């Protein structure tokens, strides 16, 4: 039920600014234009792990975003998954 409410809240976000980030604000992994997005504070952000990173970013945006909305980890992309993400494909098609 919570996931449904979360999805509805995301869908109802009017005219969000399009995503421009190239790394996931939560995990720091590279993202592309095909990556899933989440809307936080009227801005879309590309994420690497739907169902995990989107929830974390929406729940605690100040942890991951600067006051101007720029991801705190911008420019620090990593190829390695962080703790807890080893062993699954993080939603990526390889």
N, C-alpha and C positions, 0 to 999 in steps of 0.2 A: 504494500500500500504506500509506504514511504517513497519507494522508487517511482511509483505512478505520480504522486504529488510533485516530486522533484522534476520529472519529465514534463508535466503540465506547466510548472513554473518556468522552465526553460523555454518551452514553446510559446508562452505568453509574453516573453520579453519583446517589447516593441522596438523595432529599428535599432538593433544592436550594431555597434561598429564592427566591421569585419576583422577577423583574426589576422594578425601580421607576424605572430611569434613563430620562430623556427625551432625552438626547443620547448618541451613540455615544462610549464612553470613548476610542476610538482617534482617530477623525476629527473628533469634535465636531459632527457633523451631527445634526439632529433625527431621533429614532426614535419609533415608535408601538408600540401593543400588538400590531400585526401584524408588526413587524420580527422577523427571525431572532434567536435568542438563543444564547449560549454560557455554559457553567457554568465558573466559575473560583472556586476556594476555597469551594465550597459555595453560591455565589451566582450566580443567573442575571443576565446583562447583555444588554440589547438592543444589536444592532450594525447598522451601515448596510450593510456589505459582506461577505456570507458568502464565505468562502474567502480573505479578506484580513484584515479586522479581527478575526475570531474567532481566527485563527492568531496574529496579533501579540499580542492580549490574553492568550491562553493561554501563549504563549512567554515574555512579559516583563510579568507583571501589575504589578510594582512601578513600572514606567514610567508606567502609566496609572491605577493605583488608589492611594488613600491607605491608610494602615495599617488604617483601619476599614472598608475596602472601597468607600468612596465614590469614584466616578470623579473624578480630579483636575481634569477640565474641567467638572464639574457646574455648570450655570447659565451656560455660555458657548457655547450653541448657535450655529452658523453655518449660513448657507444655501449658502456656497461650498465646493466640494470642495477638499481639500488637494492638494498636488503629487502627481501620479501618478494622480489620480482624475478629472481633466478628461477629457471626451470619452466617458465611459461612464455608464450610468444608475445605477451603484452598487446594482443590484438593486431599485431602487424602481420602482413602477408609477405612472406619471403619467397 
